[in-house]
Amino acid sequence: MASRMTGVRSVLGVSPVEADCFRTIGDAISSARDGDVISVRPGVYPESITLDRDVTLSGSGQPGDVRVESSGEAVLRATAEHAEVSGIEFAHSGGEVAVDVRSGLLNLDECVVSAESEVAVVARKGSRLRLGGTTVRNPGGAGVLVFDGAKAELTGCTFTSVATTAVVARSGGAPTMVNCVVTEAKGAVLAADKGLGELRGCRIEDISGTAIVVEENSALTVTDTRVSNVDGVALLSAGGSRPVLRDCRISDTTAQAIVVVQDAFAELDRVTVEGARGHAVQVLDASTADLTECVVTGAGHDAVVVGGDATAKLAGCRITGGSGGGVVAEQQARVTVRDSVVTGAASAGLTARHQARLVVERGEVRECQTGISWQDHADGSVTGAVVRDNLGDGISVLTDQAVDVTGCSTDRNLGTDTRLPGAGLQEPGEPEQRALPASPADGDELDGLLEELAALVGLDGVKREVETLVRLHQMSERRAAAGLPSPPLSRHLVFTGAPGTGKTTVARLYGRILAALGVLRSGQLVEVARPDLVASVVGGTAIKTTEMFTKAIGGVLFIDEAYTLSAGNGSSGGPDFGREAIDTLVKLMEDHRDEVVVIVAGYTNDMRSFLAANPGLSSRFSRTIEFADYSSAELVTIVDGLCGSHDYRLEFETRAALHTYFTELPRDSAFGNGRTARKVFEEMLGRQAYRLADDPDAGHVALTRLLPVDLGPLPGSSVGAGAGRADEERIEQLLGKLRALVGLDEVKSEVSDMVDLLASARRRQAAGLPAPSVSRHLIFAGPPGTGKTTVARLYGSLLAALGVIAQGQVTEVARADLVGEYVGHTARRTTEAFDRARGGVLFIDEAYTLSASRGSGTDFGREAIDTLVKLMEDHRDEVVVIAAGYEREMAGFLDANPGLSSRFSHRVRFADYTADELVTIVNQHATETGYECTGPTVAALRTHFANMHRGDSFGNGRYARQVLDETVAHHARRTRSLTDPTMDDLCVLHPEDVPAPPRPE
């Protein structure tokens, strides 16, 4: 192999074709000694390299001529004390890490890392990484991760096409970036969990999320760095972190530029913020920000906002222009503004409201809507300030707290130069005049919009509600013109109803109508859902919600499926960021009550839960508009309208067939109203195209006519509402689980027979034969602890695998979940429980309690039964109901309503477990938890179960588990004194561990 001496170092050659060279880089490394140089000739090397010795790996030729590729395992793993690599491109996919620095120092110079991995480059505990002039790409994950105290020096590097964050510092990891470029990434830098870092002379641009995040007690210093074109926040500081920005420029962020939350501290020295569409700086949650000689221009909202119990100090700053105020202190914030200049703010230059404290020392405020304003219960002082040339008041003290005004110069303000309590006409708490008032009502435009509303199909109740709101606004204007007080008007609305009923269309029209009335400035609709408002990091939700709210200023914010904000965040167990969005929304609605109309939409029952999520919601959404499902005739009208828009024609008989189709169509959870009508129309076009494809002589009339034959069959039948295809493999797996249950022979036989009957019905239906009417609802009768809930879950999964129902989940309820406290409450609660079970099984435990009389008052249990019977009929293809309880009492339940017996035609009886079956249950659970029952122990268990008294409350399988728990406790007590127990001592249960059976009472 090629090797020549250079002083004391050897040079080893690697080439896929040249003679006297190693064929793989790995072979060369294996033959090298510390200090050797490995020269890699141009070519593609499909291998995974481990640098376990101090060598230099050098690629020959032009950049990209040497390419090392691997999939799965890291393409480069470094464990040497000091290894250097230059001029090589490393490509990796399908694994966790592309370049893995496990220990020692790795220097990558003029290299390229092209990854499709979770992380492109990782520096682990105790390692050091140096990247010089290296490009990192990773459209599959993060760029560089430095953690567990590792260090990284990144100089002149480029990070591009990164799916998540370019550089991440965690758990004490400390990267330093000098003259680096980050572009086309979701995030530039993340420091978390006491991460450290430094940026000097870097450029960050074209970021699709938050550019720099510093959280969880981390620290980051950013110097002489430019951040631009960020689709989100430029810097988010949270969780006790301490970022420092010096001589930086931030421009063109779609949200706030800098956000400081959760007890964080941010030091901003000579930072310029240009063109932030949200706030330039926002400080919340007991956090602190110090701004020194900072410049803010053209903010899309208030430039600097300090809220909660946060603190901010501004010294020598300049704030120019913007769509809101200059500096705003609210809630319990404390703000000091010293030697600063605020000019041209669309609202007040400096504002304190709520219980905030604002202290102004010297400086200048000019050409703003108002100069300096204290409102509500705010306090503070202003000393030696120049306040002039403002469009309204100069200094306005409209608070009930003390404000010290000393040595100020106030002149040429169009309002009152200094308005103190009692000196002016405006009352404390009166809202400021809006910077951009809405236009007066345009009668012709309003009439046109109302005609457009009236032309919508159906929605008679909705149209009347909207027209009522319009007339209320018109009456409010007439009363104001007559000098009368305006009636209370809440413009925010709740739209309830099923999907596809035109809620978005009406919301868009409502915004335009309010704009035509002069109530809103522009009337645009900004449509959002939970993903647009809720973030996955603490503090991010408030930012996203504020960003979308800001976009809607002057128009309508339409929140679809708003109930998902109050429904928690699944099973993750983390913070409920949806509730954070609601809380932020309530505050924004109050702060901008004359600038935005909010419409929340969703299912009727779910929206009740949403309105209960925050005490302020119900007062702000005082009007609810119910969107009813379209009737069959209205759905035909919608299809007819689609035909007219696309030059098709419905024949008379086709209209009749469509009406019959929509009348018989199951209105289950998949029913989409107008969307269903559009889907049916598109399917008819497809069938017509298929029908006419082989007819070259079809003329204009034939091409535009839709016939009854073009209408497809109804989904589903009595067997199921077209939930899906049967999964034979899954069916056999579930039947195997059923057979593996202890005992329950009669149960297994009944359920297996039901499965066979349903499978046969599905096969007959597929063959075009009439399917027998099959009732899938069951009565589970028997004592407690005999596996009724377990079998119900298996039955639900079996029905889903058979394609009879959509999901197969089991919703378990009892009397308390169905029965309310007053007339009408029970029907609602029962309906809500039934809705949760759609597509699956509603399992009613101790169902007989619904028919048992509860005293002399109104029997709400019977109301639950009556509601249940109707729902089972209306949604017979969507939900399977299993009612469970003692056998004798269940007979009384079935007699409570004449419709119950016909719907529950199958009864499955669960018998008490025998002594041997109870022993088997104990043995199974013992094995699962790492214990072993010997032969004598099994005999002792059998004796226990054979000799015990079984009363009405005997718990069967639950009792068996209680016996095991007592046996394990006795075992622990017996082995506690053993000083050096063996494995058998720890695992084997002895006969004396088995408790004696309880004496009959």
HELIX and SHEET records of a PDB file:
HELIX    1   1 ILE A   25  SER A   31  1                                   7    
HELIX    2   2 GLY A  443  ALA A  454  1                                  12    
HELIX    3   3 ASP A  460  ALA A  481  1                                  22    
HELIX    4   4 LYS A  503  LEU A  517  1                                  15    
HELIX    5   5 ARG A  530  LEU A  533  1                                   4    
HELIX    6   6 GLY A  540  LYS A  551  1                                  12    
HELIX    7   7 ALA A  562  LEU A  565  5                                   4    
HELIX    8   8 PHE A  577  ASP A  591  1                                  15    
HELIX    9   9 THR A  604  LEU A  611  1                                   8    
HELIX   10  10 PRO A  615  ARG A  620  1                                   6    
HELIX   11  11 SER A  632  SER A  645  1                                  14    
HELIX   12  12 PHE A  652  GLU A  664  1                                  13    
HELIX   13  13 GLY A  674  LEU A  692  1                                  19    
HELIX   14  14 HIS A  700  THR A  704  1                                   5    
HELIX   15  15 PRO A  708  ASP A  710  5                                   3    
HELIX   16  16 GLU A  728  ALA A  740  1                                  13    
HELIX   17  17 ASP A  745  ALA A  766  1                                  22    
HELIX   18  18 LYS A  788  ALA A  801  1                                  14    
HELIX   19  19 ARG A  815  LEU A  818  1                                   4    
HELIX   20  20 HIS A  825  ARG A  836  1                                  12    
HELIX   21  21 ALA A  847  LEU A  850  5                                   4    
HELIX   22  22 PHE A  860  ASP A  874  1                                  15    
HELIX   23  23 GLU A  887  LEU A  894  1                                   8    
HELIX   24  24 PRO A  898  ARG A  903  1                                   6    
HELIX   25  25 ALA A  915  GLU A  928  1                                  14    
HELIX   26  26 GLY A  935  ASN A  947  1                                  13    
HELIX   27  27 GLY A  957  THR A  975  1                                  19    
HELIX   28  28 MET A  983  CYS A  987  1                                   5    
HELIX   29  29 PRO A  991  ASP A  993  5                                   3    
SHEET    1   A19 SER A   3  THR A   6  0                                        
SHEET    2   A19 ARG A   9  VAL A  14 -1                                        
SHEET    3   A19 VAL A  37  VAL A  40  1                                        
SHEET    4   A19 THR A  56  GLY A  59  1                                        
SHEET    5   A19 HIS A  82  SER A  86  1                                        
SHEET    6   A19 LEU A 105  ASP A 109  1                                        
SHEET    7   A19 ARG A 128  GLY A 132  1                                        
SHEET    8   A19 LYS A 151  THR A 155  1                                        
SHEET    9   A19 ALA A 174  VAL A 178  1                                        
SHEET   10   A19 GLU A 198  ARG A 200  1                                        
SHEET   11   A19 ALA A 219  THR A 223  1                                        
SHEET   12   A19 ARG A 242  ARG A 246  1                                        
SHEET   13   A19 PHE A 265  ASP A 269  1                                        
SHEET   14   A19 THR A 288  THR A 292  1                                        
SHEET   15   A19 THR A 311  ALA A 315  1                                        
SHEET   16   A19 ARG A 334  ARG A 338  1                                        
SHEET   17   A19 ARG A 357  GLU A 361  1                                        
SHEET   18   A19 ASP A 379  THR A 383  1                                        
SHEET   19   A19 VAL A 403  THR A 406  1                                        
SHEET    1   B11 GLY A  43  PRO A  46  0                                        
SHEET    2   B11 VAL A  66  SER A  71  1                                        
SHEET    3   B11 GLU A  89  SER A  93  1                                        
SHEET    4   B11 VAL A 112  GLU A 116  1                                        
SHEET    5   B11 THR A 135  ASN A 138  1                                        
SHEET    6   B11 THR A 158  ARG A 170  1                                        
SHEET    7   B11 ALA A 142  PHE A 147  1                                        
SHEET    8   B11 VAL A 119  ALA A 123  1                                        
SHEET    9   B11 VAL A  97  VAL A 101  1                                        
SHEET   10   B11 LEU A  76  ALA A  78  1                                        
SHEET   11   B11 ILE A  49  LEU A  51  1                                        
SHEET    1   C17 GLY A  43  PRO A  46  0                                        
SHEET    2   C17 VAL A  66  SER A  71  1                                        
SHEET    3   C17 GLU A  89  SER A  93  1                                        
SHEET    4   C17 VAL A 112  GLU A 116  1                                        
SHEET    5   C17 THR A 135  ASN A 138  1                                        
SHEET    6   C17 THR A 158  ARG A 170  1                                        
SHEET    7   C17 VAL A 181  ALA A 192  1                                        
SHEET    8   C17 ARG A 203  ILE A 207  1                                        
SHEET    9   C17 ARG A 226  VAL A 230  1                                        
SHEET   10   C17 ARG A 249  THR A 253  1                                        
SHEET   11   C17 THR A 272  GLU A 274  1                                        
SHEET   12   C17 VAL A 295  THR A 297  1                                        
SHEET   13   C17 ARG A 318  THR A 320  1                                        
SHEET   14   C17 VAL A 341  THR A 343  1                                        
SHEET   15   C17 GLU A 364  ARG A 366  1                                        
SHEET   16   C17 VAL A 386  ARG A 388  1                                        
SHEET   17   C17 SER A 409  ASP A 411  1                                        
SHEET    1   D17 GLY A  43  PRO A  46  0                                        
SHEET    2   D17 VAL A  66  SER A  71  1                                        
SHEET    3   D17 GLU A  89  SER A  93  1                                        
SHEET    4   D17 VAL A 112  GLU A 116  1                                        
SHEET    5   D17 THR A 135  ASN A 138  1                                        
SHEET    6   D17 THR A 158  ARG A 170  1                                        
SHEET    7   D17 VAL A 181  ALA A 192  1                                        
SHEET    8   D17 ILE A 212  VAL A 214  1                                        
SHEET    9   D17 LEU A 235  SER A 237  1                                        
SHEET   10   D17 ILE A 258  VAL A 260  1                                        
SHEET   11   D17 VAL A 281  VAL A 283  1                                        
SHEET   12   D17 VAL A 304  VAL A 306  1                                        
SHEET   13   D17 VAL A 327  ALA A 329  1                                        
SHEET   14   D17 ALA A 348  ALA A 352  1                                        
SHEET   15   D17 THR A 370  ASP A 376  1                                        
SHEET   16   D17 ILE A 395  THR A 399  1                                        
SHEET   17   D17 THR A 418  ARG A 419  1                                        
SHEET    1   E 5 LEU A 525  VAL A 528  0                                        
SHEET    2   E 5 VAL A 556  ILE A 559  1                                        
SHEET    3   E 5 VAL A 597  GLY A 602  1                                        
SHEET    4   E 5 LEU A 493  GLY A 497  1                                        
SHEET    5   E 5 ARG A 623  PHE A 627  1                                        
SHEET    1   F 2 ARG A 649  LEU A 650  0                                        
SHEET    2   F 2 ARG A 705  LEU A 706  1                                        
SHEET    1   G 5 VAL A 810  VAL A 813  0                                        
SHEET    2   G 5 VAL A 841  ILE A 844  1                                        
SHEET    3   G 5 VAL A 880  GLY A 885  1                                        
SHEET    4   G 5 LEU A 778  ALA A 781  1                                        
SHEET    5   G 5 HIS A 906  ARG A 909  1                                        
SHEET    1   H 2 GLU A 932  CYS A 933  0                                        
SHEET    2   H 2 VAL A 988  LEU A 989  1                                        
END                                                                             
